[in-house]
Amino acid sequence: MASPSRLAWSLLVNENAVIVPAQNGSPANSSVPATEPPAPPPQPAEQENKTEVVEPALPEAGAAEEEHLNSMSIFFSLAILALCILMIHYMIGSKLRYLPESLAVVFLGALIGLILEILSKIGIADWQREEAFSPTVFFLVILPPIIFESGYNLHKGNFFQNFGSIMVFAVFGTVISALVVGGGVYLLGMADVAYHLSFVESFAFGSLISAVDPVATLAIFNALDVDPVLNMLVFGESILNDAVAIVLTATVLESDSPAMAHMTSTEALLHGVGRFCFMFVASAALGAVSALLAALLFKHVDLRNNPSLEFAMMLIFTYAPYGLAEGVHLSDVHLELERSISAFLGTEETAIYSLGFSTDTKPSAAAARHFIIVEGLYLNEGDICPLPEVVALAKHHKIRIILDENVSIGVLGTHGRGITEHFGVKVTDIDLICGSLEHSLGSCGGFTSGSYHVVDHQRLNGLGYVFSASLPPMLASAATMALELIDNDVTLTSRLKTVSEKLHDALSNVDGLELVGVPESPIKHLRLKTSSGDRQQDQDKLQRIVDYARDEGVLLTTASYLPEQEVHAPPPSIRVIAAVYLLDEEIQLVKRALDTAVARVL
């Protein structure tokens, strides 16, 4: 149990701060009275058996205003597009070759944004909501014509004449790269030269980094006007290697799942080849069938006498293949990951980031609002947030909640859905959930999840989303597969809880060290029972304990903090995190190694 003096979560936004301890009690500097009524307990489980009353589907409050806002946003986007078209037209007519058209469009957008910002600052007009551009509009409205135009203008002769070579580079080249990198990582780990990874982990890593996108190379090729065949080989390989890497990674991860435990190596290999062939052939077949239907229709149905109908039919064939491929999950893996996270958490919308820390965005002082920011599972304490009390506090003071589920996703809750499932709190009571793909999901990046309008605001105003590249497709696919494995195995969290409690019992009896964290939390901290009063001296002692434990065959690490920059830097500690596959004898090995190391240092 955490002592009331240790702060586990706080509100530090704007001028005032709401600071609440992890357990019962109220600190002296809290802006909330000590007599604040506790949150009502979660509803009893027996109420689930009551007959559910289905409400009629009615428009939500504010739907008319939302429609008005969307109409203005569409008008704003069309006006900007019209300006871009006119600017490019005059650039082509004046034969201005020193400024690329794409760069000119970027400058135009920056200029319009600057003008709107100035108008907003001086109070003439505020177009911040109207200028917000929904990524859904981009993916489903603007992107299909771009893809259609790229395929339409592709030099089909060079592509199909060299299709065999392109496939060799894309498939066999990527597979060879994955095998070399994965095998090298595995052998170096076995030789203790590099960090030791399992066979599956090594080849999953090799698959993740086996595909590259030669954007800069292609740009140089175009500028130097190199041989068209060489240009097409590189371009064609870059189109297909992502699909190969995605299937390789998914297959390697699946090979370690219970569903494939009964398969032989040959069956697993055939399964991976089958997945790639299905995605490649199915996607290509959709495009081919759509192209064939379009050709037959325009040949046998005379639409040329009605240009408006002909143009309308062209638009249909532009959007239909993309929409169908997207609907049957043969398209963007990023959108698939966002949908998977939303379905897993029960939220409306999700945005993914290429870096995990990008989800932590600090508002400017001028635009600051009141928020309660809490972690589901505290990485620096090992405590669990009392979320029902936080929700009651937020409702009482009409404050929004930002929930950080970085390390609680896949850990807490019956199905690993985090702290909301752990306490039975409605997801709709949380305004924004942010998390990491780098812990339980074993990938890279982060995400924010919540209602449509909140996530769309994050897409357009979060600096970590706007000024960054997208998550590599193979990492997005790996996170989707990991999420699927967690969702399918309901025993993972219960087994992890059992291991965490056993580890807690073992570490609680280490002489000279104080164990911090609740038993069911997989995150444990070991601190010195008697501090010297000097932070650096305590840190050095713990590091010596870690070094001696390594000599005993146990690899531990001290927690890293920034005491000069953090407001409340925790005391130095050794951080221990339990894994679901940790065996009883391994727990005892950790206990013996710590006892030996502590005896030598203290």
N, C-alpha and C positions, 0 to 999 in steps of 0.2 A: 504494500500500500504506500502510495506517495504521501509525503508529509505535506501539510497545508502550506508550508512556507515555500515550497517549490512551485513556481509558476509553470503550468503546462500549456496554456494557450492565452492569447491576449488580443485585444483590439487596439491597434496603434495607428489609426487613420484620423486625419484632420487634427483638430486642436485637442480633443478629449480622447481618453483611452478607457476602454472597459477591460479590466484585467480580472480574470477569474481563475481560481486554483483548480487543479485537476480533480480534487475530491471536495468534500463538503467544507464549508468555511468561506470567509470573505476576507481578502487582504485589506490592510488599512488604507491603501491608496486607491481602492476601487471606487469608481464613480457610480456603482450600483449599490443600493442600500443592502445591509446584511440581512434585512427582513424580507428580501425578494422571495416571493413564493416559488417553491420548486415546480418543475415542469410536471404536468400530469403524466402518469405512467402510460406506457404503450397499451393499446387496446388488447384485451385478452384474446387468446387464440380461438376460444370457442365462438366468437362472433363471426368467424369466417364461415361457419356452417349456416348462418342465416341466409334467407333467400335474397339474392341480389336484385335490386330494382334497376332496370335499364332505363337511363334517362334518354328522352328523345334528342336526336341530333339537331341542335339549334345553333345559330351563329353565336360566337362568343361576343362578350361585351367589347366594344371598340372595333368590331370588324369593319364597319363602314369607314372609320377613320384610317384603319390600316389599308383599306382598298384605295382611299384617296392618296395616302402616302406612296403606295406602290405605283399609282398612276403618275405621280410627279417624278418618282425615281426613273420610270421608263422614259418619260419626256426628257429628263435631264441627260440620260445615257444616249438617247437618240440625237439630241442636240450636239453632244460632244462628238459622236460618230460623224455627224454631218460636217462639223468643222474639220475633223481629221481628213475626210474625203476631199474637201475643197482644198485644204493645204497641200495634200499629196498631188492633187491635180495641177496646181500651180507650180509645184516643185518639178514635176515631170515636164511641164510645158516650158519652164525656164531652163531646163537641163542642168539643174543644180546637182552636181555629182559629189561635192565635198562633204555633204551632210546626209547620212543615211536616213531613209524615210522613217524607220522605226525609232531612231534617236530623235528625229523632229517631233514625232508623236509624243514621246516621253517629255520633251521640253514643253509642248503644248499643254499636256496634262499638269505639269508642275506649275505652269503659269496660271492655269484656271484654278488650281488648288490654292495658289497664293492669293489670287483675287478674292476667292470666296472666304479665305481666312481673314483678309483685311476687312471685307464687308461685315463679317461676323464680329470682329473686334470693335469696330466703330458703331455697331448696333443698327446698321442699315438692313441687313438680311441675314438669316441663319439657315443655310442650306445643308447643314451637317447630316441630317437624316435623309434628305433627298439625294445627296451625292453618294450615300452608302450603296455600294455595288454588291449584290448578293452573289456569292460563289456558285450557288445553284443555277442562277441565270447564266453564268459563264459556262459551266459544264454542260448544261442541257440546251442552251439557246445559241451561244456564240461558238463554242468549241466544235460542234458537228460540222458547220460550214468550213471551218479552218481545216479539219481533217479531210473533208471531201475535196477541198481545193488542192491540198497537198497530194492526195492520191490521183486526182484528175490530171495534174501537171507533172506527175512523176514520169521520168523517162522509162516507159515500160519496156522498150527494147533492151536497154542495158540491164534493167532489173531482171527480167525473165531469162535473158541470155546467160546471165551469171548467177542464176538462182541456185544452182548446185554448189558453186563456190561460196556463195553467201551462207547457205545452210551449213556447209562444213565449218566455216569460221564461227558461225553463231552457236551451233550445237556442240560440235566436237571441241572447238576452241574453248568455249566456256566450261565444258565438262572437264577438259584437261587442266584448265586453270584452277578449277575448284578442287580437283584431285591433288594437284601439286601443292597448292596452298594448304589444304586441309591435312594432307599427309605430312607435309613439313611441320605444321604446327603440332600435330600429334607426336611425331618422332622427337621433336625438340623438347616437348613436355616430358616424354618418357626418359629423355637423357638429362632432365633437370636443367636444361639450358634456358627454357622459357616456361611460362606458367603452364602447369599441367591441366590439360582439358581431356575430357573423355573422347572416345572415338566419335560419338555422335556430335558432340559439341565442336570438335575440330573440323569435321567436314561440313557442319552447318555454317561455321565461320567462313570456311573456304568458299562455300556457295554464295554467301552474302556479298563477298567482295569480288566475285569473279566477273561480274558484268560492269562494263564501263560505257559512258556516253561521250564519244569524241566530238563534243560540240566545237571546241576550239580548233581541233584538227580539220573539221569540215569547213569551218569559216576560212581557215588559211588555204585549204584546197580551192575554195571558190574564188578567193582573192587572187591566187596564182594561176588559176585556170589550168589545173593539172589534168592528167588523162581522165576522161569520163569513166572509164572502166574502173580505175583505182578509186575514184570518188564514189562510185556506186557500190563497190565492195565494202568500203568502210561504212557508208551510209546504211546499206542494207543490213550489215552485221549489227549495227547499233540499234536497229529497229527490233531485231529478234532476240538479242542476247538477254534483255530484261525478262522476257517470258521464260527463257531457259533457266535463269538464275532463280526466279520465283518458284518454279516447279521443283528444282533441285533442293532448295531450302525447305520447302514444304514436305517433300518426300523424305529428306533426312530427319526432320523433326518427327514426322509420322512413324518412322521406323522404330522410334523409342517409345511409342504409345502402346497401351494395352490392346488397341484394336488391331495392331499389326504384329503382335507378339507371336501369333501362330504362323506367320508367313516365313517362308525360307528366304534366303538372300536373293535367289533367282526371282521369286514371286514379288519381293519388294522392288527389285529393279524393274520388273515388268510393270508394276503398279505405277512407278514414277514415269516410265516411258509412256504409259497409257494416259496419264494425266496431261503430260505435255502435248501429246498427239490430239487429245480431246479438245484442249483449249485452243490449240493452233488451228486444227481442222475446223472446229465449230465456228470460231471467229471468222476464218477465211470463207467458210461456206455461207455464213450469213451475208457477207459482203458480195460474194459471187452470185448468190441467188437474187439479192436485191438488184445487182447490176444487170443480170439476165432479164429479170422482170421489167426493169426500166427500158432496156433495149427493145424487148418485144413490144412493150406498150407504145413507145414512141414510134416504132416502125409500123405497127398495124393500126394504131388509132391516130387519126389525122388531127393533131392538136395545134399544128402550125397556123391554121387559120384563126385560132383564138389564142393569141400570145399570152393573155392573162391566165388562161387555164393551163397552158403549157408551163408557164413559170411556176404556177401553184403546184403542179405535179412534180416539177424539179425540186421544189422545196420539200415536198413529202419524201422523196427518195433521198434527200440529203439528211433528213432527221430520222427517218424510220429505222435504218440499220443500226445507228448509234443507240437510239432508244431501246431497241430490242436487245442488243448486246449488253447494254447496261442493266436492263431488267432481269436478264438471266445470268448475271454475274460473269460475263465474259469480257468486261471492260476494266475500268480503272480500279486498281487494288487499293488506292487511297480512300476512295469513296466507300469501298467495301469495308475497310477497317473502321471508318467513321460510323457506318451503319451498324457494324458488329458491336462497337463500344456502346452506342446508344441503346441497342436492344439488350445488351448485357446489363447496363445500369438502369434501364427504364426511363431514359431521358428522351427529349424530342430531337436534339441535334448535338453533334460533336464536331470539333475541329482538331486536327492533329498537327503537331509541330515537329520540325526536324531535330530540335534540341529540347531536352527535358526542362532545362531552366528557363526556356522561353515562355513557359506558362506563368512564371512569376513576373507580373507587370506592376510596377509602382505608378499610381496615378500622380499627375502633377498637382501641385498645391492649389492651383486655381480651379481644377476640376475635381478636387477630392470630395468623396462622399463618405458616409459612415458605413463601415462594414465590420462584421465579426469574422475574423479569419482564424480558422482552426485546422489542425491536422487530425485525421482519423486515428492514426497511430504515430506517436511522436518518435522520430528517429533519434533524437538526442536524449530521450528520457525513458523510452520503452513503455510509456503510459498510454492508455486508451482514452480518447476524448469522451466526456459525458455528453453526448450529442443531444439527448432529449432535453436536458437542462439548457443547452445552448439555443435550441429551437424555441423553447418557451421564452427565454430572455430576448431573442430577436423579435418575436411576435409582440412581446410586451412593449418594447421600445421602437417597434417598426424599423428595424435595421436589417439589411440584407446579410446573407451568410455566404461566405466563400469557403468551401471545404476542400482541403488539400488531402487527396487520397493517394499520395505518392507510393507509400509502402503498405497501405491497408487493402488495396485492390488485390484480389487473389489470396488474401490472408484472413480477413475477418468476414464473418457471415457464413451461413450454411452453404451457399454456393460461391463464396468468394467475392461477393459484390460490394464488399467494403463495410464501412462503419454504419451506413444507413440500414443495411440488412441485418447487421449485428444487433442493433437496438430496435429494429422494426419501425424506423422513422421513414415517413413518406419522402421519396426523392423530390417531389414537388415543393417540399418545405425548404429545400436547399436551392439558393439562387444560382450558384455556379460551382461545379465540381471540376477540380483540376487534378491531374495525375501524371504519372510517368510510365512510359513503356519500357523502362530500363531495369525494373526490379522483377516482379513476378512474371511479366510478359517476356523478359529476356531479349528485348530488342533495343531500339534506340529512339529517342524523341519523347514527346509528351502529348497531352490532350487536355482540352477543356470541354465540358459537357453540361448541358442545361436546356433551357427553353430556346426556341428558334431565335427570338430577338436578341437574347443575351449572347448567344454564340455568334450570331452574325455581327454583333457589335465588336466582339473579340477579333473576328477575322479582319475587320476593317480598321481597327484602332490599336490592336495589340502589336507592338513593335516587333516582338519575336516572331509574329506570323507574317507581317507585311514585308519586313526586310530580311527575308531568308528564303532559301530554296526549299523545295518540297522534300519530304522524307523519301529516301531511296526506295523504289518499288519492292525490292527483296526484303527490306526491313519491315515495310508495311505488311507484306504477306506473312512474314514470320510472326509478327505480333498478332495478326488475325488467327493464325494457326494455334498460337499459345493460348489465346482467349478461348478458342474452341475446345482445347484440351481441358482447361480449367472448368468450363461450363459442363463438359460431359462427365467429368469425374467428381462426383459430389463428396467423395471421401477425402479429397486432398486437404481441405481446411480442418476437418476433424482430426486427421492424422497429424497435421502440423501442430494443432493445439496440444495433442498428447506429447509430441516430441518437445514442444516448448516448455510444458510443465515439468517433464523429466529433467530437462536441462536446467530449469530454474531450481529444482530441488538440489541438484548436484552442485551448482555454483553458489548456492546460498551458504554452503558450509566451508568455503575457502577462508582460512584464517588470514586476517590482515586486510581483507578486501570486503567492501560493502556492495551487495548486489542491488541494482536499481532496475525497476521495471515490474510490471504485473506478471503473474505466472503464465497466463495464456498468450502473452505477447512473445513473438519469436525474437524480438530485439532485447538484448540484455546489456547492461553497462556495469562494469566492475570498477569501483573507485576505492581509493585508499580510505580505510576507516579513520586513520589519524593523519590529517594533512599537516605538512610542514609549515603551511602558511605562505609558501612561495610556489607559484603556479609552475614555473619552469622546473623547479626541483621535483615537484610531484610528477610532472610529465616525464622527466628523466627516469625516475624510479619505475614507472609503469612501462616505459620502453625497455628497460633492462629485464623486467618480468617477461615481456613479449619475446625478447631475444633468447632468454633461457628456455622458455616454453617451445620455441622453434627447435632448439637443440634436443628437446624431448619428443620431437615428431609432430608438434601441433603448431599450426600457423595461425597466429592471432594478429591483431592490429590495434593501435591506439586510435581513438576518435580524433579527428582533425577539426579544430575550431579556429576562429579569427577573433581572439579576445579584444584586439584593438578596435575592431569594427562592429562586433556584435554588442547589442544593448545588454543582454543577459547571457554571457557566455557560460555554458555549463562547466563544472569542474572537470579536470582531466580524467579520462577513463579509458578502459579497454572495452571496445565494442564487440559483442559476440552475437551473431545472428544464426538462429536455428534453421536448418533445412529439413524438408519433409522426409528425406531419405536418410537422416542421421540415425545411426544404429545405437543401441544401448551401450555396446562396448566402446564405441567412439566417444560417447558422452563421458564414460568413465576414464577414457584416455585423456580427455581434456581436463577432467578434475585432477588426475594424478600429475599431469604436466604443470598445472597451475600451482598445486601444492608444493611441488619441487622447486619451481621458479620463485615463488614467494618466500620459501624458506631460505633460499640463497641470497635474495635481495633484502628482505626485511628482517 
